[in-house]
């Protein structure tokens, strides 16, 4: 069983119901925990409807006020790790950006990396510009991303 926390803030117009639904259909052991981070639009309604339609595989955690992406991820991970879902425990937990800048199908690569190496504590993905990859981002975002990665 694999749980993915998806932090969401004002994603009403961008939420890709179909992409998440297809991922749940294709990945039998997947559980999605959406965290509505105090959205001021109708994100909560869209997420609630999605979770009701996929009640065995998706749940919604709503935060009363916007606390930022990091806190939404932390709250979601704590919820999934401590509470599970319908008393299920997960072999692995992670988080994914709601905008699906990295497609959910990449989850298989992360899972394979975890299974191929003994006792991994963490698997990280990064959209690094390499030969054969097309990544659209502004020069300033690329620069600051490289600075952050260097310090990290």
C-alpha positions as CSV (number, residue, x, y, z in Angstrom):
1,X,0.0,0.0,0.0
2,X,1.3,3.4,-1.0
3,X,-0.2,6.7,0.2
4,X,0.3,10.1,-1.5
5,X,-0.5,13.4,0.2
6,X,-1.6,16.1,-2.2
7,X,-1.6,19.6,-0.7
8,X,-4.1,21.9,-2.3
9,X,-4.6,25.6,-2.1
10,X,-7.1,27.3,-4.4
11,X,-6.9,24.6,-7.0
12,X,-10.6,24.7,-8.1
13,X,-9.8,25.6,-11.7
14,X,-6.7,23.5,-12.0
15,X,-7.7,20.3,-10.2
16,X,-7.4,17.4,-12.7
17,X,-10.1,15.0,-11.6
18,X,-9.5,12.6,-14.5
19,X,-5.8,12.3,-14.0
20,X,-6.2,11.4,-10.3
21,X,-9.1,9.0,-11.2
22,X,-7.0,7.2,-13.8
23,X,-4.1,6.9,-11.4
24,X,-6.4,5.3,-8.8
25,X,-7.7,2.9,-11.5
26,X,-4.2,2.0,-12.8
27,X,-2.5,1.7,-9.4
28,X,-4.4,-0.7,-7.2
29,X,-2.4,-0.1,-4.0
30,X,-2.6,3.7,-4.2
31,X,-4.3,5.9,-1.6
32,X,-4.7,9.7,-2.0
33,X,-5.0,12.0,0.9
34,X,-5.9,15.5,-0.3
35,X,-5.2,18.4,2.1
36,X,-7.3,21.5,1.5
37,X,-5.0,24.2,2.9
38,X,-7.7,26.7,3.8
39,X,-8.7,27.4,0.2
40,X,-10.8,30.5,-0.4
41,X,-12.4,29.2,-3.6
42,X,-14.4,26.0,-4.2
43,X,-11.4,23.7,-4.0
44,X,-12.9,22.0,-0.9
45,X,-16.1,21.2,-2.7
46,X,-14.3,19.7,-5.7
47,X,-12.0,17.6,-3.5
48,X,-14.9,16.5,-1.3
49,X,-16.9,15.3,-4.4
50,X,-13.8,13.5,-5.8
51,X,-13.2,11.7,-2.5
52,X,-16.9,10.7,-2.2
53,X,-16.7,9.2,-5.7
54,X,-13.5,7.4,-4.8
55,X,-14.3,6.7,-1.2
56,X,-12.2,3.5,-0.9
57,X,-9.0,5.2,-2.2
58,X,-9.2,8.9,-1.5
59,X,-9.8,11.1,1.5
60,X,-9.9,14.8,2.4
61,X,-8.2,16.5,5.3
62,X,-9.3,20.1,5.6
63,X,-7.3,22.8,7.3
64,X,-9.3,25.8,8.7
65,X,-6.8,28.4,7.5
66,X,-4.0,28.5,4.9
67,X,-0.8,27.4,6.6
68,X,1.4,27.0,3.6
69,X,2.4,24.0,1.5
70,X,5.0,22.7,3.9
71,X,2.6,22.6,6.8
72,X,-0.2,21.1,4.6
73,X,2.2,18.3,3.6
74,X,3.3,17.8,7.2
75,X,-0.3,17.6,8.4
76,X,-1.2,15.2,5.6
77,X,1.8,12.9,6.3
78,X,1.1,12.9,10.0
79,X,-2.5,12.0,9.3
80,X,-1.7,9.2,7.0
81,X,1.1,7.8,9.2
82,X,-0.7,8.0,12.5
83,X,-4.3,7.3,11.4
84,X,-3.9,5.3,8.3
85,X,-7.1,4.9,6.2
86,X,-9.8,2.5,7.3
87,X,-7.2,1.0,9.7
88,X,-4.8,0.3,6.8
89,X,-1.2,1.0,7.2
90,X,1.1,2.0,4.3
91,X,4.4,0.6,3.1
92,X,5.4,4.0,1.8
93,X,4.1,7.5,2.0
94,X,4.9,10.6,0.0
95,X,3.5,13.8,-1.4
96,X,2.7,15.1,-4.9
97,X,2.0,18.6,-6.1
98,X,-1.7,19.1,-7.0
99,X,-0.8,20.7,-10.4
100,X,0.7,17.4,-11.5
101,X,3.8,19.1,-12.9
102,X,5.2,15.6,-12.4
103,X,2.7,13.1,-13.8
104,X,1.4,10.5,-11.4
105,X,2.7,7.8,-13.7
106,X,6.2,8.6,-12.4
107,X,5.1,7.1,-9.1
108,X,6.2,3.7,-10.6
109,X,9.8,5.0,-10.9
110,X,9.8,6.1,-7.3
111,X,8.4,2.8,-6.1
112,X,10.9,0.8,-8.2
113,X,13.8,2.9,-6.8
114,X,12.6,2.1,-3.3
115,X,12.2,-1.6,-4.0
116,X,15.5,-1.9,-5.8
117,X,17.6,-0.6,-2.9
118,X,17.7,-2.1,0.6
119,X,15.9,-0.1,3.3
120,X,15.6,3.3,1.6
121,X,14.5,6.1,4.0
122,X,13.6,8.5,1.2
123,X,13.3,8.8,-2.5
124,X,13.3,12.3,-4.0
125,X,12.4,13.5,-7.5
126,X,13.5,16.6,-9.2
127,X,12.8,18.1,-12.5
128,X,16.3,18.7,-13.7
129,X,17.0,19.8,-17.2
130,X,19.0,17.0,-18.8
131,X,19.6,15.9,-22.4
132,X,16.4,14.6,-23.9
133,X,14.1,16.2,-21.3
134,X,11.9,19.2,-22.0
135,X,11.2,21.3,-18.8
136,X,9.6,24.7,-19.1
137,X,10.5,27.2,-16.5
138,X,11.7,30.8,-16.5
139,X,15.5,31.5,-16.3
140,X,15.0,33.1,-12.9
141,X,13.2,30.1,-11.5
142,X,15.9,27.8,-12.8
143,X,18.6,30.0,-11.3
144,X,17.0,30.1,-7.8
145,X,16.3,26.4,-8.0
146,X,19.9,25.7,-8.6
147,X,21.0,28.0,-5.8
148,X,18.5,26.2,-3.4
149,X,19.7,22.8,-4.5
150,X,23.3,23.8,-4.0
151,X,22.6,24.9,-0.4
152,X,20.4,21.9,0.3
